[in-house]
Amino acid sequence: MAGLEKLGHVAGPTSRGAASAASPGNSTGYAAAHNRAALLVESHSLKSFRTRVWSHYGIMRISIDIVASSARSARAAAVAADRAEARRR
C-alpha cells in the first residue's frame, strides 16, 4: 500500500479483493452479513505501542481518503447490494 509506505509504514503482504468467510460475530463478518465493506487492521503485538497507534492512525487516514474519493460509487454499491438481497428473500 503506497499510502502507508509514504507515511513511513511497512505494509505486510495482502491478497487484494480476497473475501473472508468470517462469522457474523466478528467485526468483518458482521459488516459482510449486512452488505457493507469492512477493514480488519492487525499490527504485530511485539511492535511498540507508539508504532501500533501510528500505523492504525495511518491506515484509518488513508482508508477515509479512499472512501471519501469514491463515496458515490460506494453508496451505489451498497444500495445495489441491499436491493439484490431484498430480491433474494
C-alpha positions in Angstrom: 0.0 0.0 0.0 1.8 3.0 -1.3 -0.1 5.4 1.0 1.1 3.6 4.1 4.7 3.5 2.8 4.6 7.3 2.2 3.7 7.6 5.9 6.7 5.5 6.8 5.0 2.2 7.5 5.8 -1.2 6.0 2.6 -2.9 4.9 2.6 -6.7 5.1 1.5 -8.9 2.3 -2.1 -8.7 1.2 -4.5 -10.5 -1.1 -6.4 -7.7 -2.7 -10.0 -8.3 -3.2 -9.9 -11.5 -1.2 -13.1 -12.3 0.7 -13.1 -13.7 4.2 -15.6 -16.2 5.5 -15.7 -14.6 8.9 -18.6 -15.3 11.2 -21.2 -12.5 11.7 -20.0 -12.5 15.3 -16.7 -11.0 14.1 -16.5 -7.3 13.1 -15.8 -8.0 9.4 -18.3 -10.9 9.3 -21.0 -8.6 10.7 -20.3 -6.0 8.1 -20.4 -8.6 5.3 -23.7 -10.0 6.6 -25.1 -6.5 6.1 -23.7 -6.0 2.6 -21.1 -3.5 3.8 -17.3 -3.3 3.4 -15.1 -3.7 6.4 -11.4 -3.4 7.1 -9.6 -5.5 9.6 -6.3 -3.9 10.8 -3.8 -6.0 12.6 -0.5 -4.8 13.9 2.1 -7.1 15.5 1.9 -7.3 19.2 5.7 -7.1 19.5 5.8 -3.7 18.0 5.9 -0.7 20.3 2.6 0.9 21.4 3.6 4.1 19.6 4.2 2.2 16.4 0.9 0.3 16.6 -1.0 3.5 17.3 0.6 5.4 14.4 0.1 2.5 12.0 -3.6 2.3 12.9 -3.9 6.1 12.5 -2.2 5.9 9.1 -4.5 3.1 7.8 -7.6 4.9 9.1 -6.5 8.2 7.5 -5.8 6.5 4.1 -9.0 4.5 4.2 -11.1 7.6 4.9 -9.4 9.3 1.9 -10.2 6.4 -0.3 -13.8 6.1 0.8 -14.3 9.9 0.5 -12.9 9.9 -3.0 -15.3 7.1 -4.1 -18.3 7.9 -1.9 -20.8 7.9 -4.8 -19.8 4.5 -6.1 -19.6 3.1 -2.6 -23.1 4.3 -1.9 -24.3 2.9 -5.2 -22.7 -0.5 -4.5 -24.4 -0.6 -1.0 -27.8 0.3 -2.4 -27.4 -2.3 -5.2 -26.4 -5.0 -2.6 -29.4 -4.2 -0.5 -31.7 -4.4 -3.4 -30.2 -7.7 -4.5 -30.6 -9.1 -1.0 -34.2 -7.9 -0.8 -35.0 -9.7 -4.1 -33.3 -12.9 -2.7 -35.7 -13.0 0.2 
